[in-house]
Amino acid sequence: SAPAVDNTAADVGASCDAAAEASVPAQVGCSGEAQEKEEVERRSLALQRLVEVANQEPSQAKRQLFLMVRCHRCLQHTRGGDKRSYQISLPKKQWQWLEAVQLRSKHPTVGKTLRIIIDFYRPICSKDPDFEQAMFGNVRKRLAT
């Protein structure tokens, strides 16, 4: 049976769109509602993969991923970049894991937890095409069918 999926809008910011754009090329020829559905699927599959990989990291790496401040250009009292909400679908198990990480890490929202995951893996994927291919190759194949 198919995993339980929750369609929820998450404030994952522009980085979600950038992750989906960088990882999964858009299909051409869609319009209106079909195009929106495809965008939701592209974003969702990319984020599902990122969450899957983050969850498989060893405990030490997870601490670095979720608790270490990596952006020293930002100040705590600033808002950061432009934030937008996107409709995404993740398996229920992934939502539960993200909520647990959010609580343990004291992030203000699950959207923030997702942005942290995206911001952690984006530079790695940008610098290492083989890693990016290993991360998202199956997602691309799934969308191509």
N, C-alpha and C positions, 0 to 999 in steps of 0.2 A: 504494500500500500504506500501511497505517497506520503511524505512527511507533512505534518501540520504546518501550514504557512499562515503568517499573520501579515496582512497588508496594513502597514502603518506609515503615516507621514513622520519622518524623522528630520530634525533640524541638523542636517549633516553638512551644510554649507557648500560653498562652491567647490570644495575639494572633492566631494562625492562625484560631481559631474566631471571634474578633471580626471579622477581615477577611472571612471567608466569610459571617458573619451580616450584616455591613453591606453586602456587595456583592451577594449572591445570596440572595434570600428563599427560605426553606424551603417545600417543597411540603407540603401537608396530606394526611393520609390514609394515610401509610405506617406499617408496623409492623415491629418486630423487625429481621430481617436486611435486608429491603428498605429500611428507614429508614437502617440503618447504611451500606448500599451508596450510598444517595443522599447521605448526609453526606460520605462519602469523595469522591464525584464533585464535590459542591459545593466542598469544600475544595480538591480537586485543580485544578479549573478556575480558581478564583480565584487560586491560587498559580501556576499555569502562566502566567496573564496577567501577574501581578506580575513573575515572572522574565523573561518576554518583554520587558516594558517596561524593566526594569532593565538588561537586556543591550543594549537599543537606545540607552541613554544614551551621550552622548559621553564620552570618557575622563576629562575634567575632572569631569564630574558623577559618574561612577563612583567616582573618588577621594573625592569628598565623601560619597557614599553609604556606601562601605564602610570608609573610614579615619578620617573625622572623628567625634569623640565629640560627640553632640548632646544627650545627657541629662546635664545638669550636676547633677541632683539625686542621681544614683547615684554610689556610690564603687566603685572597681575591685574591692575585696575583697568586695563584697556580691553576692548571688546575683540580685537583681532580683525580678521577679514570679514567680508560680506557673508552673511549667513542666510541661507534659503532653505525652505523645507521641500523635500522630495518624497514622493510616494515610493516606498520600497517594500518588497516581500522577503522575509527571512523565515526559515523554519523556526517553529516555536522554541525548540531547544537552543537555537542561537540567540533569540531574544532573551531567554532566561539567563544564558551565560553572560550576555552583555549587561543585563540588569544587575547581576551579581558583581561583575567587574566594576560597574558604576558605583555601587554601594561601597565595595571594599576600597576603591581608589578615591572615593569622595568627589567624583566628578559631578557637576551640577545636573547633567542630563545624559541619557543614553546617546543622544546625538553627539555630545562632546566625546564620549568614549569612542564612537565610530570615527570622528574626525581625527582623534589621536592615532587610531590604527592606520587610517589612510595616510596621515602625515608621516608616520613611521616608515611605511613601506614604499611610498612614492619615490623618495630619492634613491632607494636601493634599486627599484625597478628602472629608474631613469639611467643609472650608472652601469647597470648590468643587464644587457638584453637577454642573456641566457636565463638569469633568475626570473626576469619578467615573463619570458616564454614559459618557463616551468610553472610559474604562478598562474598565468591566465590562458595558456594554450588550449586547455580543455574547455574553458569557457567560450573561447572563440569558435571552436569546433561545434559546440552545442548550439550556438546561435546561428551558425552557418547552415544548419540542417532545417 
